[in-house]
Amino acid sequence: MKNSRGFTLVELIIALLLLVGGIASSTFIFNRGLFATNDMEMVEQGVALAQEKMESLRGTAFASVASESKAAVSGWSDFSREVAVTEPAGTNSDFKQVVVTVTWNTTGGELSTSLTSHVANVVNQ
C-alpha cells in the first residue's frame, strides 16, 4: 500500500477513547464544582443566620439573654439554630458567653457553623 492516506481503525478507536475520556473527566469536574458552590452558599447562609441572631441578642437586656434549644429557623426550612448561654468559669455573674450554632443537612450529612460572643452587664454609676 503505497501512499495510503487516512486513519486506520485502531487509530480511530484510540482517538475516540481519548475524546470520551476527556469529556467524562470534564463532566465530573464540572459536577464537583457545582456541588462545592452549593455547599459554600449553604455555609454563607448559615453564617448569616447565626450573625442575624447575634445581632438580635445585642439589643436584648442582659437578664433576658438566655439559651434557646435547637429549633427550625423561621423562613429557612433547611436550617435550625441553637443558642447556648453560659457563665465562663472564673467570671462574675455580670458576664455571659453566647454561642449561636446553625445546622443544616447536606448529601454528606449534617454540617454546622457557630459564632461566639460575650455579653457584659455594664452598670453606669
DOGULO-340921 format. One record per residue: y, z, x of N, C-alpha, C, O in turn; residue in three letters. Coordinates in steps of 0.02 Angstrom, whole numbers, padded with zeros to 5 digits, always signed. Layout:
N
YZXYZXYZXYZXALA...
# end
This chain:
125
-00059+00000+00042+00000+00000+00000+00062+00000+00044+00087+00052+00064MET+00084-00057+00057+00145-00063+00097+00205-00059+00052+00206-00084-00004LYS+00257-00027+00079+00321-00023+00046+00317+00001-00027+00354-00024-00070ASN+00273+00049-00041+00270+00075-00109+00328+00123-00121+00348+00161-00077SER+00355+00119-00180+00412+00161-00198+00391+00205-00257+00343+00190-00292ARG+00428+00261-00266+00414+00306-00321+00383+00371-00298+00376+00384-00238GLY+00363+00411-00347+00335+00477-00332+00261+00477-00350+00240+00442-00396PHE+00224+00516-00314+00154+00524-00332+00149+00577-00387+00197+00614-00399THR+00093+00580-00419+00082+00629-00472+00087+00700-00446+00114+00744-00480LEU+00062+00712-00386+00066+00779-00356+00138+00800-00344+00157+00857-00358VAL+00178+00755-00318+00249+00770-00306+00285+00785-00372+00326+00830-00376GLU+00268+00747-00424+00299+00758-00489+00280+00826-00518+00323+00860-00546LEU+00218+00845-00512+00195+00910-00537+00229+00967-00499+00250+01016-00529ILE+00234+00961-00434+00267+01013-00393+00340+01019-00413+00366+01075-00419ILE+00374+00963-00423+00444+00965-00443+00452+00998-00511+00499+01037-00521ALA+00408+00983-00558+00411+01013-00625+00398+01088-00621+00432+01127-00656LEU+00350+01110-00581+00336+01181-00573+00397+01218-00544+00413+01273-00567LEU+00429+01188-00495+00489+01219-00466+00545+01223-00518+00580+01274-00522LEU+00553+01172-00558+00605+01171-00610+00591+01224-00663+00636+01261-00682LEU+00529+01228-00686+00510+01278-00737+00518+01348-00708+00542+01393-00743VAL+00498+01358-00646+00507+01424-00614+00580+01444-00609+00597+01502-00620GLY+00622+01398-00592+00694+01412-00588+00724+01428-00655+00765+01474-00661GLY+00705+01392-00707+00730+01405-00775+00706+01473-00799+00744+01510-00829ILE+00642+01489-00787+00615+01553-00809+00650+01611-00773+00667+01662-00804ALA+00662+01604-00709+00698+01656-00671+00769+01665-00697+00792+01722-00706SER+00803+01611-00709+00871+01614-00735+00873+01647-00804+00918+01687-00817SER+00825+01631-00846+00822+01662-00912+00810+01737-00907+00841+01776-00943THR+00765+01758-00863+00751+01829-00853+00814+01865-00829+00830+01919-00855PHE+00848+01838-00780+00908+01869-00753+00963+01873-00806+00997+01924-00812ILE+00971+01821-00845+01021+01821-00898+01005+01874-00950+01049+01910-00973PHE+00941+01880-00968+00919+01930-01017+00932+02001-00991+00956+02043-01029ASN+00917+02014-00929+00930+02081-00899+01004+02096-00898+01025+02153-00908ARG+01044+02045-00885+01117+02055-00885+01143+02074-00954+01188+02116-00960GLY+01115+02044-01006+01135+02061-01074+01118+02133-01090+01158+02169-01120LEU+01057+02155-01071+01038+02224-01084+01082+02273-01045+01101+02325-01072PHE+01099+02257-00983+01142+02300-00943+01211+02305-00974+01241+02359-00975ALA+01237+02250-01000+01302+02251-01032+01301+02295-01094+01347+02334-01105THR+01249+02289-01133+01243+02330-01194+01238+02404-01175+01269+02446-01208ASN+01199+02420-01123+01193+02490-01102+01261+02518-01080+01277+02575-01096ASP+01300+02479-01043+01365+02502-01020+01413+02512-01079+01453+02558-01078MET+01408+02469-01130+01450+02479-01189+01433+02544-01224+01477+02579-01249GLU+01368+02561-01227+01347+02623-01258+01372+02683-01218+01393+02733-01247MET+01369+02679-01152+01394+02733-01110+01469+02742-01121+01493+02799-01129VAL+01506+02687-01122+01578+02691-01132+01594+02722-01200+01640+02762-01206GLU+01556+02703-01251+01568+02731-01318+01551+02805-01319+01585+02845-01351GLN+01497+02825-01285+01478+02896-01281+01531+02937-01248+01547+02992-01271GLY+01559+02912-01193+01613+02948-01158+01674+02953-01204+01707+03005-01206VAL+01690+02899-01239+01748+02900-01284+01739+02951-01340+01786+02986-01359ALA+01678+02957-01367+01666+03006-01420+01669+03078-01394+01692+03123-01428LEU+01645+03088-01332+01650+03155-01302+01723+03172-01289+01744+03228-01301ALA+01760+03124-01264+01831+03136-01249+01870+03150-01314+01914+03192-01316GLN+01853+03113-01367+01885+03124-01432+01875+03196-01455+01922+03228-01480GLU+01814+03222-01448+01800+03291-01468+01838+03340-01424+01865+03390-01448LYS+01839+03327-01358+01877+03371-01313+01951+03374-01334+01981+03427-01334MET+01979+03316-01350+02050+03314-01370+02061+03352-01435+02113+03385-01443GLU+02014+03348-01481+02022+03385-01544+02017+03461-01533+02050+03500-01567SER+01975+03481-01484+01971+03553-01467+02033+03578-01432+02049+03637-01434LEU+02068+03532-01399+02129+03551-01363+02182+03581-01410+02219+03625-01391ARG+02185+03555-01471+02234+03580-01519+02208+03638-01562+02241+03658-01610GLY+02149+03664-01545+02118+03718-01583+02138+03786-01554+02143+03793-01493THR+02148+03835-01597+02164+03902-01573+02106+03929-01532+02048+03913-01545ALA+02121+03969-01481+02070+03993-01434+02012+04027-01471+01954+04015-01454PHE+02027+04069-01519+01975+04106-01555+01930+04059-01595+01873+04077-01611ALA+01954+04000-01613+01915+03953-01654+01873+03905-01613+01834+03867-01641SER+01880+03906-01547+01839+03862-01505+01769+03892-01502+01758+03945-01473VAL+01721+03857-01534+01653+03883-01540+01602+03827-01532+01619+03768-01538ALA+01541+03847-01518+01487+03798-01510+01472+03763-01577+01482+03791-01630SER+01448+03702-01571+01426+03663-01630+01358+03635-01614+01346+03609-01559GLU+01312+03640-01661+01245+03613-01650+01246+03537-01650+01294+03507-01674SER+01194+03508-01624+01189+03435-01619+01189+03405-01689+01149+03424-01732LYS+01234+03358-01700+01240+03325-01765+01264+03254-01755+01294+03237-01705ALA+01249+03212-01805+01271+03142-01802+01347+03138-01802+01381+03179-01833ALA+01373+03089-01767+01445+03079-01763+01466+03037-01823+01439+02983-01834VAL+01513+03061-01860+01537+03025-01919+01562+02955-01901+01605+02948-01857SER+01536+02904-01934+01557+02836-01921+01519+02802-01864+01529+02743-01853GLY+01477+02839-01829+01439+02812-01772+01367+02834-01780+01346+02884-01751TRP+01328+02797-01819+01261+02818-01836+01213+02821-01777+01163+02857-01780SER+01227+02785-01722+01183+02785-01664+01195+02845-01618+01156+02856-01571ASP+01248+02883-01630+01267+02937-01584+01263+03005-01618+01275+03012-01678PHE+01246+03056-01578+01251+03125-01600+01289+03165-01547+01291+03146-01488SER+01319+03220-01569+01363+03258-01524+01349+03333-01532+01333+03357-01586ARG+01354+03368-01476+01343+03440-01474+01398+03472-01432+01419+03444-01381GLU+01420+03530-01452+01471+03567-01414+01442+03635-01395+01419+03672-01438VAL+01443+03650-01330+01419+03715-01305+01478+03752-01275+01509+03728-01228ALA+01491+03811-01301+01546+03852-01276+01516+03916-01247+01479+03951-01281VAL+01533+03930-01184+01507+03990-01151+01564+04025-01114+01616+03995-01101THR+01552+04088-01098+01598+04125-01056+01564+04131-00987+01515+04168-00980GLU+01589+04095-00938+01557+04097-00871+01554+04168-00843+01599+04208-00854PRO+01500+04182-00807+01491+04248-00777+01549+04263-00729+01573+04219-00694ALA+01571+04325-00730+01624+04346-00685+01694+04331-00711+01743+04341-00675GLY+01699+04309-00773+01765+04296-00802+01776+04344-00860+01730+04375-00884THR+01839+04349-00881+01853+04393-00937+01846+04354-01002+01830+04295-01002ASN+01857+04388-01057+01847+04357-01123+01902+04308-01142+01900+04279-01196SER+01952+04299-01098+02005+04252-01112+01993+04184-01078+02040+04145-01066ASP+01930+04170-01062+01913+04108-01028+01847+04081-01055+01797+04118-01058PHE+01846+04017-01074+01785+03987-01101+01772+03920-01066+01818+03884-01047LYS+01708+03904-01058+01688+03839-01033+01662+03799-01093+01621+03824-01131GLN+01686+03738-01100+01666+03695-01156+01631+03634-01128+01658+03599-01085VAL+01571+03620-01153+01533+03561-01133+01518+03521-01196+01485+03545-01242VAL+01543+03459-01199+01529+03414-01254+01478+03363-01230+01491+03328-01181VAL+01421+03359-01264+01368+03313-01246+01357+03263-01303+01347+03283-01361THR+01360+03199-01287+01347+03146-01335+01282+03112-01315+01273+03094-01257VAL+01236+03103-01363+01172+03070-01350+01164+03009-01395+01192+03006-01450THR+01124+02961-01372+01108+02902-01411+01040+02876-01388+01018+02891-01332TRP+01008+02837-01430+00942+02809-01415+00949+02737-01390+00990+02699-01415ASN+00909+02721-01341+00904+02652-01315+00831+02633-01314+00787+02673-01331THR+00818+02572-01294+00748+02550-01290+00709+02589-01238+00648+02595-01244THR+00742+02616-01188+00709+02655-01136+00704+02729-01152+00675+02767-01112GLY+00730+02752-01208+00729+02822-01226+00799+02847-01242+00844+02808-01255GLY+00806+02913-01242+00870+02943-01260+00913+02951-01197+00890+02974-01145GLU+00977+02932-01203+01025+02940-01149+01080+02986-01173+01091+02994-01233LEU+01116+03017-01126+01171+03061-01145+01225+03061-01091+01213+03041-01034SER+01283+03083-01111+01338+03094-01065+01373+03158-01085+01375+03176-01144THR+01400+03194-01037+01432+03258-01050+01500+03263-01017+01511+03235-00963SER+01545+03297-01050+01610+03314-01021+01617+03389-01022+01598+03422-01071LEU+01644+03417-00969+01653+03489-00963+01727+03505-00954+01762+03470-00916THR+01750+03556-00988+01819+03579-00980+01821+03655-00986+01771+03687-01005SER+01878+03683-00970+01887+03755-00976+01948+03769-01019+01998+03733-01016HIS+01942+03821-01058+01996+03841-01104+02014+03913-01087+01970+03956-01079VAL+02079+03926-01083+02102+03994-01069+02147+04017-01126+02185+03978-01155ALA+02143+04081-01141+02185+04112-01191+02247+04138-01155+02246+04191-01125ASN+02300+04099-01159+02362+04117-01125+02406+04157-01173+02422+04134-01228VAL+02424+04216-01151+02466+04260-01192+02535+04262-01161+02543+04283-01104VAL+02585+04241-01199+02654+04244-01174+02681+04315-01182+02675+04345-01235ASN+02710+04339-01130+02738+04407-01132+02812+04406-01126+02844+04459-01127GLN
# end
